[in-house]
């Protein structure tokens, strides 16, 4: 398992409330849309990151992490596993505190690089499943 329960709890409760959601678009049928909604319900500010840079759930979108003009605490990754490592590297470069790879998104090398850079990381889990367990 990549991210024990203490790490999950820490990311969800202690590392900050600004979550960049990479892969989030205005497409309500996509998992990222619903997960972002749950994060908002639990007080997180979501920042949509998608090539379309669409506004989602009342928040303006950005094309990339580098385009976000303010700090983000957690980068939640909803992209294909073969692209996720690059997103993790961008999260490190952007100064994020943690990276969260969604269910089914697994890249062990990215996990090791991200942890070596000093960030917390969870992989192959969903914050929308985990956060209600903490309440």
N, C-alpha and C positions, 0 to 999 in steps of 0.2 A: 504494500500500500504506500502510496506517495502522499504523505501528509497525514500524520496521526491526529487523533481527536483534539489534542492540545493545540496543534497548529491550526486546525480548522476553526476552533473556538477563537484563537488569537486573531486570525485574519478577520473573522466576522465581527468581533467585539472590540478589538484593541488597536488595530492598525489604521483606522480612519474610515471615513464614510463616503469618499469619492471613488466610485468604481467606473473605470473605462470598460465598456463592454464591446469587445472587438468582434465584429460580425453582426452587430445589432442594426437592423433596418426596420422600416415601418411595416414590414410583412408580418401581420399578426399570426400567421400560421407557423412561423418559425419558433423554435424553442427559445431562442435568445429574447424574443419579444416578451414572452410570459415570465421568464426568469428575471428580466429587468423590472417588470411590474412588481414581482415579489420583493426584490431588493428595495424598490421605492417604498413599498408598504412597511418595510422594516427600517425606514429612515435613511436609507442610502441614497446619495445623489448619483444617478447614472449618467454616463457620458457616452452616447452612441459613437462608435468608430466603425465606419463602413465606407467603401469607395464612393457610394452615392451621397454620403454626408447628409443624410436625411434627419430631420428633427423627429424624435421618438419620445413619447410619454412627456411631452412638454419641454424636452431638453434638446438644444441644438446639437447637430451631428458634426463630426470631423472626419476627414478622409483617412487620417493616420494618427497614431499616438503622438508623433512629432508635431502635428498641427494643433494640439490642445494647448492653449495659452496659459494654463494654470496647472498646478501639481495634481496628480492623481495618486491615490493610495494603493489601489488594487487594480490589476488588469485581468479581467475575466475574458477568457479566450474561447470563442465559438467558431473557430475555423478548422479546416481539415488538419489532421495531425501532421501531414507533411509540410504545412505552412506554419504550424504553431511555434516551432523553434525560433523562427525569425521574429515572430511577435514577442516571444519571451525575451529575446535579445533587445528588441526595441523598448520593452518595458524597463529593462535594466538601464538602457541609455537615457530613458525619460525620467529616471529617478523614482520609479514606483517602489513601494515597500513590499509588495507581494504580487505573485502571479497565480491565477487559478485556471487550470485547464479543465474544461467541462467533461462530462461523462463521454467516454469514448475517445477523448483527445489524450493520446499518450505519446511522449517523446522523452525517453530516458536521458538522452544526451542533453536535451534542453533543461530537464530537471536538474541535472548535475551542474550545468553551467550557471543556472539561475541561483541555485543554493550557494555555489562557490562565490558568486558575486555579492552574497549577503542578504538576498531576498528570501522571504518565506515563500513556500510554494506548495500547492495542492494540485493533484492531477487525477483525472478520471472520477471526479465527484461533482456534485451540483450544489451551489449555495442555496438554491431555492428549496432543496430537500433538507439541507443541514440547518439553515437559520431558524426554522420553526422549532427544531429540537432544542434550541438554546433558550427559548422563551419560557 
